[in-house]
Amino acid sequence: MCTAELRSVVGAALLEGKSIPINYKMECDMPEIAVALNSVGEIDVKNSEYGIFIRFTPQIEGNAVIWSCEGEPNNYIPAACKLNT
């Protein structure tokens, strides 16, 4: 969903103790989707056409970054997201 590359970049920055690259330019094949990144590494995905909002939140566990997510409406949230919340 247009966030795998960004999650990888954010995860690497967090693990290396670097600042979050909030100006990172990301290409998405779905122009109706807006993706925003904040200074703590949370990634917000919005689709105004369908009223969809998903937030991916990183958490460092050992030497890995684990992503959880939440969003609405529930019937549009990816199954993988539901497993991680």
All heavy atoms as an XYZ file, in Angstrom:
644
protein
N       0.815     -1.189      0.000
C       0.000      0.000      0.000
C       0.864      1.260      0.000
O       0.626      2.173      0.741
C      -0.929      0.010      1.196
C      -1.751      1.258      1.237
S      -2.534      1.601      2.779
C      -3.724      0.331      2.842
N       1.862      1.297     -0.747
C       2.690      2.488     -0.914
C       3.501      2.854      0.321
O       4.013      3.955      0.399
C       1.845      3.694     -1.317
S       0.992      3.512     -2.871
N       3.605      1.986      1.305
C       4.351      2.365      2.506
C       5.545      1.464      2.793
O       6.336      1.778      3.678
C       3.451      2.350      3.757
O       2.983      1.021      3.984
C       2.296      3.316      3.619
N       5.707      0.369      2.082
C       6.785     -0.577      2.396
C       8.161      0.097      2.320
O       8.985     -0.056      3.227
C       6.727     -1.780      1.464
N       8.413      0.842      1.269
C       9.703      1.524      1.116
C       9.911      2.542      2.235
O      10.975      2.622      2.848
C       9.774      2.227     -0.237
C      11.059      3.005     -0.443
C      11.063      3.770     -1.765
O      10.362      3.362     -2.718
O      11.763      4.787     -1.837
N       8.877      3.313      2.533
C       8.975      4.335      3.568
C       9.170      3.699      4.952
O       9.974      4.183      5.754
C       7.736      5.218      3.551
C       7.745      6.437      4.467
C       8.976      7.301      4.233
C       6.477      7.247      4.250
N       8.466      2.604      5.230
C       8.656      1.913      6.510
C      10.093      1.411      6.638
O      10.680      1.453      7.712
C       7.653      0.782      6.673
C       6.260      1.312      7.032
C       5.276      0.206      7.271
N       4.860     -0.323      5.980
C       4.509     -1.570      5.757
N       4.522     -2.464      6.715
N       4.133     -1.948      4.556
N      10.672      0.959      5.546
C      12.061      0.500      5.552
C      13.020      1.647      5.861
O      13.940      1.505      6.681
C      12.399     -0.138      4.204
O      13.742     -0.532      4.171
N      12.822      2.790      5.230
C      13.676      3.964      5.448
C      13.548      4.461      6.890
O      14.541      4.745      7.560
C      13.322      5.087      4.440
C      14.000      6.393      4.807
C      13.697      4.658      3.028
N      12.318      4.557      7.381
C      12.087      5.020      8.749
C      12.673      4.031      9.751
O      13.327      4.413     10.719
C      10.579      5.230      9.013
C      10.304      5.456     10.497
C      10.066      6.401      8.188
N      12.457      2.740      9.509
C      12.988      1.722     10.400
C      14.499      1.790     10.511
O      15.064      1.720     11.607
N      15.168      1.955      9.385
C      16.630      2.054      9.388
C      17.087      3.285     10.161
O      18.037      3.219     10.954
C      17.163      2.099      7.952
N      16.411      4.410      9.978
C      16.772      5.634     10.696
C      16.594      5.449     12.201
O      17.456      5.846     12.992
C      15.928      6.812     10.205
N      15.509      4.827     12.606
C      15.273      4.600     14.030
C      16.336      3.692     14.634
O      16.857      3.974     15.716
C      13.884      3.992     14.245
C      12.695      4.926     14.005
C      11.395      4.135     14.034
C      12.673      6.041     15.036
N      16.660      2.620     13.949
C      17.648      1.679     14.472
C      19.050      2.275     14.533
O      19.850      1.915     15.396
C      17.662      0.400     13.639
C      16.418     -0.483     13.780
C      16.473     -1.636     12.790
C      16.274     -0.998     15.203
N      19.337      3.204     13.635
C      20.652      3.842     13.599
C      20.709      5.105     14.460
O      21.746      5.754     14.541
C      21.024      4.175     12.153
C      21.212      2.945     11.292
C      21.369      3.257      9.815
O      21.518      4.461      9.466
O      21.333      2.327      9.010
N      19.583      5.454     15.084
C      19.554      6.641     15.934
C      19.598      7.944     15.160
O      19.951      8.980     15.703
N      19.218      7.902     13.900
C      19.218      9.102     13.060
C      17.852      9.783     13.126
O      16.871      9.182     13.547
C      19.545      8.741     11.614
C      20.939      8.184     11.430
C      21.205      7.868      9.978
C      22.615      7.355      9.789
N      22.881      6.993      8.396
N      17.795     11.023     12.666
C      16.518     11.715     12.633
C      15.642     11.133     11.528
O      16.127     10.593     10.532
C      16.716     13.217     12.431
O      17.371     13.457     11.213
N      14.354     11.255     11.726
C      13.385     10.735     10.764
C      13.395     11.623      9.523
O      13.302     12.852      9.633
C      11.970     10.718     11.385
C      11.953      9.868     12.657
C      10.939     10.229     10.386
C      12.308      8.423     12.463
N      13.496     11.025      8.335
C      13.562     11.815      7.091
C      12.180     12.312      6.658
O      11.582     11.815      5.711
C      14.133     10.807      6.088
C      13.637      9.482      6.583
C      13.620      9.593      8.089
N      11.639     13.318      7.386
C      10.257     13.744      7.130
C      10.047     14.345      5.747
O       8.920     14.466      5.289
C       9.726     14.695      8.221
C      10.601     15.928      8.349
C       9.602     13.987      9.549
C      10.056     16.974      9.305
N      11.111     14.717      5.064
C      10.984     15.258      3.703
C      11.203     14.193      2.634
O      11.350     14.510      1.466
C      11.980     16.404      3.501
C      11.644     17.591      4.354
O      10.480     17.856      4.616
N      12.657     18.296      4.820
N      11.222     12.939      3.033
C      11.458     11.834      2.098
C      10.382     11.839      1.011
O       9.183     11.901      1.304
C      11.436     10.514      2.866
C      11.779      9.314      2.028
C      13.095      9.017      1.710
C      10.782      8.466      1.548
C      13.415      7.914      0.949
C      11.101      7.359      0.789
C      12.410      7.087      0.491
O      12.725      5.990     -0.266
N      10.794     11.797     -0.221
C       9.849     11.779     -1.348
C       9.594     10.340     -1.754
O      10.514      9.593     -2.069
C      10.401     12.571     -2.537
C      10.605     14.026     -2.241
C       9.309     14.720     -1.916
C       9.542     16.183     -1.635
N       8.453     16.807     -0.946
N       8.355      9.976     -1.753
C       7.962      8.605     -2.034
C       7.011      8.565     -3.218
O       6.127      9.412     -3.317
C       7.275      8.044     -0.784
C       6.991      6.594     -0.836
S       5.997      6.153      0.585
C       4.397      6.543     -0.037
N       7.227      7.631     -4.085
C       6.339      7.452     -5.229
C       5.253      6.437     -4.869
O       5.530      5.415     -4.256
C       7.117      6.940     -6.435
C       8.154      7.913     -6.962
C       7.539      9.185     -7.525
O       6.470      9.109     -8.146
O       8.139     10.251     -7.324
N       4.031      6.744     -5.226
C       2.912      5.831     -4.995
C       2.155      5.686     -6.301
O       1.840      6.680     -6.953
C       2.004      6.378     -3.897
S       0.630      5.280     -3.502
N       1.863      4.447     -6.673
C       1.161      4.192     -7.931
C      -0.322      4.547     -7.866
O      -1.014      4.482     -8.862
C       1.303      2.716     -8.326
C       2.729      2.369     -8.711
O       3.480      3.274     -9.127
O       3.090      1.184     -8.602
N      -0.795      4.904     -6.686
C      -2.204      5.234     -6.515
C      -2.319      6.712     -6.156
O      -2.146      7.095     -5.001
C      -2.810      4.350     -5.426
C      -2.717      2.878     -5.775
S      -3.630      1.806     -4.679
C      -2.500      1.571     -3.335
N      -2.607      7.566     -7.147
C      -2.608      9.013     -6.914
C      -3.670      9.482     -5.921
O      -3.552     10.567     -5.367
C      -2.849      9.602     -8.303
C      -3.460      8.505     -9.090
C      -2.934      7.221     -8.519
N      -4.688      8.689     -5.670
C      -5.737      9.091     -4.730
C      -5.314      8.920     -3.273
O      -6.019      9.308     -2.360
C      -7.032      8.313     -4.987
C      -6.978      6.840     -4.646
C      -6.381      5.948     -5.741
O      -5.861      6.455     -6.736
O      -6.452      4.721     -5.577
N      -4.125      8.375     -3.053
C      -3.621      8.140     -1.708
C      -2.593      9.204     -1.338
O      -1.661      9.469     -2.086
C      -3.009      6.736     -1.582
C      -4.120      5.699     -1.700
C      -2.254      6.578     -0.278
C      -3.675      4.280     -1.540
N      -2.789      9.816     -0.167
C      -1.836     10.794      0.368
C      -1.103     10.145      1.533
O      -1.728      9.540      2.403
C      -2.571     12.041      0.833
N       0.213     10.260      1.542
C       1.034      9.667      2.590
C       1.814     10.783      3.270
O       2.425     11.612      2.603
C       2.008      8.616      2.012
C       2.868      8.022      3.097
C       1.237      7.517      1.283
N       1.769     10.803      4.617
C       2.501     11.812      5.387
C       3.311     11.114      6.476
O       2.890     10.098      7.029
C       1.527     12.802      6.013
N       4.464     11.680      6.781
C       5.370     11.137      7.779
C       5.622     12.211      8.828
O       5.872     13.362      8.494
C       6.687     10.746      7.100
C       7.835     10.258      7.964
C       7.468      8.962      8.673
C       9.069     10.050      7.095
N       5.565     11.839     10.122
C       5.845     12.839     11.155
C       7.202     12.584     11.803
O       7.883     11.605     11.479
C       4.713     12.929     12.181
C       4.567     11.691     13.034
O       5.510     10.929     13.249
N       3.367     11.474     13.543
N       7.584     13.430     12.729
C       8.931     13.405     13.294
C       9.215     12.209     14.196
O      10.374     11.947     14.510
C       9.209     14.698     14.065
O       8.312     14.797     15.156
N       8.195     11.469     14.615
C       8.431     10.272     15.430
C       8.337      8.996     14.599
O       8.403      7.894     15.115
C       7.496     10.201     16.664
C       7.774     11.344     17.612
C       6.048     10.164     16.248
N       8.149      9.157     13.280
C       8.145      8.016     12.383
C       6.788      7.434     12.070
O       6.692      6.439     11.357
N       5.722      8.039     12.588
C       4.389      7.545     12.253
C       4.070      7.909     10.806
O       4.372      9.016     10.357
C       3.339      8.148     13.169
C       3.474      7.706     14.603
C       2.526      8.427     15.521
O       2.197      9.609     15.267
O       2.132      7.810     16.517
N       3.459      6.970     10.111
C       3.096      7.178      8.713
C       1.577      7.191      8.609
O       0.913      6.233      9.000
C       3.668      6.054      7.820
C       5.193      6.007      7.939
C       3.225      6.249      6.369
C       5.817      4.781      7.292
N       1.031      8.286      8.105
C      -0.407      8.410      7.906
C      -0.726      8.226      6.429
O      -0.095      8.848      5.575
C      -0.913      9.780      8.343
C      -0.845      9.979      9.841
O      -0.712      8.981     10.575
O      -0.946     11.138     10.282
N      -1.695      7.371      6.160
C      -2.145      7.109      4.802
C      -3.618      7.505      4.729
O      -4.431      7.035      5.528
C      -1.979      5.612      4.436
C      -2.472      5.348      3.025
C      -0.532      5.181      4.606
N      -3.943      8.383      3.773
C      -5.322      8.852      3.642
C      -5.794      8.683      2.210
O      -5.050      8.915      1.270
C      -5.431     10.324      4.020
C      -5.099     10.612      5.459
C      -5.183     12.095      5.747
C      -4.740     12.383      7.167
N      -4.735     13.814      7.456
N      -7.043      8.280      2.097
C      -7.709      8.229      0.808
C      -9.036      8.952      0.998
O      -9.983      8.396      1.548
C      -7.936      6.788      0.359
C      -8.626      6.695     -0.982
O      -9.564      7.427     -1.253
N      -8.176      5.790     -1.822
N      -9.080     10.207      0.590
C     -10.271     11.029      0.787
C     -11.466     10.523     -0.004
O     -12.606     10.677      0.410
C      -9.975     12.484      0.416
O      -8.981     12.992      1.274
N     -11.200      9.909     -1.150
C     -12.276      9.406     -2.003
C     -13.145      8.385     -1.271
O     -14.355      8.359     -1.409
C     -11.682      8.785     -3.263
C     -12.708      8.294     -4.251
C     -12.071      7.747     -5.524
O     -10.927      8.114     -5.843
O     -12.735      6.940     -6.190
N     -12.514      7.522     -0.478
C     -13.242      6.480      0.250
C     -13.296      6.724      1.754
O     -13.800      5.899      2.504
C     -12.604      5.110     -0.017
C     -12.757      4.680     -1.451
C     -11.706      4.814     -2.344
C     -13.954      4.161     -1.924
C     -11.833      4.436     -3.667
C     -14.103      3.786     -3.243
C     -13.035      3.926     -4.108
O     -13.173      3.545     -5.426
N     -12.753      7.838      2.229
C     -12.774      8.151      3.653
C     -11.924      7.203      4.488
O     -12.268      6.889      5.621
N     -10.788      6.777      3.934
C      -9.927      5.798      4.611
C      -8.753      6.520      5.268
O      -8.142      7.409      4.674
C      -9.388      4.763      3.605
C     -10.545      3.989      2.981
C      -8.406      3.810      4.281
C     -10.143      3.142      1.798
N      -8.458      6.116      6.501
C      -7.301      6.624      7.218
C      -6.615      5.456      7.913
O      -7.265      4.668      8.603
C      -7.707      7.667      8.267
C      -6.562      8.067      9.156
C      -5.628      8.987      8.712
C      -6.405      7.514     10.410
C      -4.559      9.352      9.523
C      -5.353      7.881     11.222
C      -4.423      8.800     10.779
N      -5.297      5.330      7.724
C      -4.508      4.306      8.399
C      -3.252      4.971      8.944
O      -2.606      5.750      8.240
C      -4.103      3.163      7.448
C      -5.332      2.490      6.859
C      -3.232      2.131      8.177
C      -5.019      1.490      5.759
N      -2.913      4.672     10.186
C      -1.662      5.170     10.775
C      -0.785      3.978     11.137
O      -1.194      3.088     11.868
C      -1.920      5.999     12.018
C      -0.588      6.338     12.754
C      -0.770      7.343     13.842
N      -0.921      8.649     13.184
C      -1.514      9.688     13.745
N      -2.012      9.584     14.952
N      -1.599     10.823     13.088
N       0.430      3.981     10.597
C       1.445      2.978     10.928
C       2.361      3.588     11.995
O       2.875      4.686     11.803
C       2.274      2.610      9.695
C       1.493      1.889      8.644
C       0.839      2.588      7.644
C       1.409      0.505      8.652
C       0.121      1.935      6.666
C       0.687     -0.162      7.672
C       0.044      0.548      6.682
N       2.562      2.865     13.093
C       3.375      3.362     14.198
C       4.535      2.407     14.446
O       4.312      1.213     14.671
C       2.520      3.490     15.476
O       1.409      4.349     15.192
C       3.325      4.061     16.620
N       5.781      2.934     14.424
C       6.937      2.070     14.649
C       7.256      1.915     16.135
O       7.009      2.827     16.936
C       8.066      2.831     13.953
C       7.690      4.267     14.130
C       6.185      4.299     14.071
N       7.799      0.760     16.479
C       8.282      0.522     17.834
C       9.541     -0.324     17.729
O       9.554     -1.345     17.039
C       7.231     -0.200     18.662
C       7.668     -0.474     20.075
C       6.564     -1.112     20.902
O       5.396     -1.029     20.571
N       6.948     -1.749     21.978
N      10.598      0.099     18.414
C      11.841     -0.663     18.391
C      11.745     -1.781     19.423
O      11.410     -1.537     20.578
C      13.053      0.236     18.698
C      13.189      1.309     17.621
C      14.330     -0.596     18.808
C      14.281      2.322     17.888
N      11.998     -2.998     18.971
C      12.045     -4.168     19.847
C      13.350     -4.891     19.565
O      13.493     -5.542     18.525
C      10.847     -5.088     19.612
C       9.536     -4.486     20.084
C       8.375     -5.452     20.000
O       8.591     -6.669     19.767
O       7.225     -4.984     20.147
N      14.306     -4.744     20.476
C      15.622     -5.339     20.263
C      16.316     -4.652     19.105
O      16.476     -3.442     19.107
N      16.681     -5.443     18.103
C      17.343     -4.904     16.909
C      16.408     -4.825     15.719
O      16.845     -4.867     14.566
C      18.553     -5.760     16.545
C      19.654     -5.638     17.579
O      19.837     -4.575     18.162
N      20.370     -6.714     17.815
N      15.107     -4.728     15.989
C      14.122     -4.694     14.906
C      13.096     -3.594     15.162
O      12.888     -3.165     16.300
C      13.414     -6.034     14.792
N      12.469     -3.146     14.100
C      11.365     -2.204     14.209
C      10.091     -2.973     13.880
O       9.982     -3.593     12.825
C      11.537     -1.004     13.244
C      10.303     -0.116     13.272
C      12.776     -0.212     13.608
N       9.164     -2.949     14.814
C       7.866     -3.611     14.647
C       6.840     -2.525     14.363
O       6.780     -1.516     15.067
C       7.477     -4.391     15.926
C       8.588     -5.345     16.346
C       6.141     -5.099     15.738
C       8.968     -6.382     15.318
N       6.036     -2.748     13.343
C       5.024     -1.768     12.962
C       3.654     -2.239     13.408
O       3.269     -3.380     13.169
C       5.020     -1.571     11.445
C       6.239     -0.873     10.956
C       7.414     -1.451     10.573
C       6.427      0.530     10.832
N       8.322     -0.492     10.209
C       7.736      0.736     10.356
C       5.619      1.632     11.076
C       8.248      2.001     10.116
C       6.129      2.895     10.835
C       7.423      3.070     10.356
N       2.913     -1.349     14.031
C       1.510     -1.613     14.336
C       0.701     -0.605     13.537
O       1.231      0.389     13.043
C       1.228     -1.474     15.832
O       1.491     -0.163     16.266
N      -0.566     -0.849     13.388
C      -1.383      0.099     12.645
C      -2.814      0.089     13.145
O      -3.272     -0.860     13.772
C      -1.315     -0.161     11.149
S      -1.708     -1.824     10.648
N      -3.468      1.189     12.869
C      -4.875      1.353     13.201
C      -5.486      2.244     12.139
O      -4.772      2.954     11.438
C      -5.038      1.984     14.583
C      -4.394      3.354     14.695
C      -4.452      3.917     16.096
O      -4.999      3.266     16.999
O      -3.936      5.026     16.285
N      -6.787      2.201     12.027
C      -7.422      3.042     11.030
C      -8.912      2.862     10.981
O      -9.500      2.153     11.799
N      -9.503      3.493      9.989
C     -10.942      3.420      9.792
C     -11.278      3.749      8.347
O     -10.475      4.392      7.677
C     -11.672      4.363     10.748
C     -11.195      5.791     10.676
C     -11.824      6.643     11.766
O     -11.942      6.233     12.917
O     -12.210      7.754     11.402
N     -12.400      3.358      7.828
C     -13.339      2.412      8.420
C     -12.763      0.995      8.428
O     -11.906      0.650      7.607
C     -14.576      2.506      7.538
C     -14.063      2.936      6.207
C     -12.843      3.801      6.504
N     -13.221      0.207      9.347
C     -12.652     -1.116      9.591
C     -12.678     -2.023      8.361
O     -11.737     -2.781      8.131
C     -13.378     -1.788     10.757
C     -12.631     -2.999     11.241
O     -11.430     -2.928     11.488
N     -13.323     -4.107     11.385
N     -13.712     -1.947      7.541
C     -13.816     -2.851      6.384
C     -12.792     -2.546      5.289
O     -12.603     -3.336      4.383
C     -15.233     -2.869      5.816
C     -15.728     -1.513      5.395
O     -15.440     -0.510      6.052
N     -16.495     -1.459      4.324
N     -12.102     -1.395      5.359
C     -11.067     -1.073      4.381
C      -9.656     -1.268      4.918
O      -8.688     -1.071      4.196
C     -11.196      0.379      3.901
C     -12.303      0.583      2.897
C     -13.493      1.186      3.268
C     -12.160      0.160      1.584
C     -14.511      1.383      2.347
C     -13.169      0.344      0.658
C     -14.338      0.954      1.047
O     -15.345      1.139      0.147
N      -9.523     -1.632      6.181
C      -8.203     -1.800      6.788
C      -7.623     -3.144      6.337
O      -8.298     -4.165      6.425
C      -8.296     -1.726      8.323
C      -8.942     -0.409      8.749
C      -6.929     -1.899      8.965
C      -8.294      0.827      8.198
N      -6.374     -3.156      5.861
C      -5.762     -4.400      5.397
C      -5.712     -5.465      6.513
O      -5.543     -5.137      7.683
C      -4.342     -3.995      5.000
C      -4.395     -2.522      4.818
C      -5.473     -2.017      5.718
N      -5.860     -6.704      6.145
C      -5.846     -7.806      7.112
C      -4.554     -7.818      7.914
O      -4.578     -8.068      9.125
C      -6.053     -9.136      6.391
N      -3.425     -7.549      7.281
C      -2.153     -7.543      7.991
C      -2.143     -6.489      9.085
O      -1.558     -6.676     10.138
C      -1.003     -7.313      7.020
N      -2.793     -5.371      8.865
C      -2.879     -4.314      9.854
C      -3.693     -4.796     11.050
O      -3.336     -4.557     12.193
C      -3.535     -3.087      9.231
S      -3.592     -1.639     10.291
N      -4.772     -5.486     10.808
C      -5.612     -5.972     11.892
C      -4.884     -6.975     12.766
O      -5.134     -7.079     13.956
C      -6.889     -6.585     11.328
C      -7.788     -5.565     10.648
C      -8.984     -6.223     10.018
C      -9.788     -5.236      9.221
N     -10.907     -5.858      8.531
N      -3.947     -7.718     12.195
C      -3.189     -8.696     12.963
C      -2.181     -8.037     13.894
O      -1.788     -8.616     14.900
C      -2.437     -9.647     12.026
C      -3.292    -10.563     11.165
C      -2.417    -11.329     10.188
C      -4.101    -11.504     12.027
N      -1.741     -6.829     13.567
C      -0.675     -6.169     14.327
C      -1.179     -5.195     15.382
O      -0.397     -4.530     16.021
C       0.248     -5.410     13.365
C       1.018     -6.366     12.480
O       1.341     -7.454     12.901
N       1.292     -5.945     11.262
N      -2.464     -5.065     15.573
C      -2.961     -4.097     16.544
C      -3.460     -4.785     17.782
O      -3.619     -5.972     17.843
C      -4.094     -3.244     15.936
O      -5.124     -4.112     15.482
C      -3.575     -2.397     14.814
